[in-house]
Amino acid sequence: MNLVERWFAALTEKQLRRGVHRSTRELEAAIRRYIDITNERPKPFRWTKTADEILASVERFLSSNL
């Protein structure tokens, strides 16, 4: 599920926030354009940290906010 959320975050950051969409059709066209562009040169999302590194980070965050 996290990778799906990340894909939508990238869509929002790279396409939707930068544009002005005056109608639903313009918004839909922008989304379809982003999909077409990303499908031309697909890149897999990859985790950059191990599970242990992520858990250690969460543990540090929780211990610093107590």
C-alpha positions as a printed NumPy array, in Angstrom:
array([[  0.   ,   0.   ,   0.   ],
       [  2.853,   2.403,   0.736],
       [  4.104,   2.252,  -2.845],
       [  0.658,   3.142,  -4.176],
       [  0.537,   6.097,  -1.789],
       [  4.014,   7.123,  -2.923],
       [  2.939,   7.022,  -6.57 ],
       [  0.007,   9.333,  -5.863],
       [  2.296,  11.634,  -3.88 ],
       [  4.631,  11.858,  -6.884],
       [  1.669,  12.583,  -9.158],
       [  0.57 ,  15.361,  -6.831],
       [  4.045,  16.862,  -6.435],
       [  5.144,  16.699, -10.061],
       [  1.955,  17.346, -11.967],
       [ -1.019,  18.57 ,  -9.986],
       [  0.432,  21.214,  -7.662],
       [  2.429,  22.823, -10.455],
       [ -0.51 ,  23.261, -12.78 ],
       [ -3.648,  25.333, -12.935],
       [ -6.678,  23.243, -13.749],
       [ -9.747,  25.257, -14.604],
       [-11.99 ,  22.273, -15.151],
       [-12.324,  18.613, -14.362],
       [-11.358,  17.835, -17.957],
       [ -8.089,  19.762, -17.613],
       [ -7.32 ,  17.946, -14.364],
       [ -8.065,  14.581, -15.942],
       [ -5.885,  15.455, -18.952],
       [ -3.005,  16.387, -16.631],
       [ -3.312,  13.08 , -14.783],
       [ -3.427,  11.109, -18.041],
       [ -0.411,  13.05 , -19.363],
       [  1.56 ,  12.164, -16.211],
       [  0.612,   8.496, -16.572],
       [  1.669,   8.476, -20.238],
       [  5.014,  10.114, -19.448],
       [  5.805,   7.819, -16.527],
       [  4.797,   4.738, -18.523],
       [  7.238,   5.674, -21.287],
       [ 10.167,   5.403, -18.879],
       [  9.008,   3.332, -15.906],
       [ 11.19 ,   3.24 , -12.811],
       [ 10.4  ,   0.921,  -9.927],
       [  9.969,   2.379,  -6.473],
       [ 12.634,   0.961,  -4.197],
       [ 13.082,   1.006,  -0.48 ],
       [ 16.284,   2.84 ,   0.385],
       [ 16.54 ,   1.57 ,   3.958],
       [ 16.367,  -1.85 ,   5.512],
       [ 13.533,  -2.785,   7.841],
       [ 15.948,  -2.583,  10.782],
       [ 16.966,   0.974,   9.829],
       [ 13.328,   2.041,   9.563],
       [ 12.437,   0.502,  12.92 ],
       [ 15.476,   2.128,  14.568],
       [ 14.396,   5.489,  13.185],
       [ 10.868,   5.021,  14.521],
       [ 12.268,   4.004,  17.898],
       [ 14.46 ,   7.132,  18.041],
       [ 11.517,   9.318,  17.088],
       [  9.276,   7.801,  19.747],
       [ 11.89 ,   8.012,  22.483],
       [ 12.639,  11.677,  21.711],
       [  8.942,  12.64 ,  21.89 ],
       [  8.136,  11.132,  25.296]])
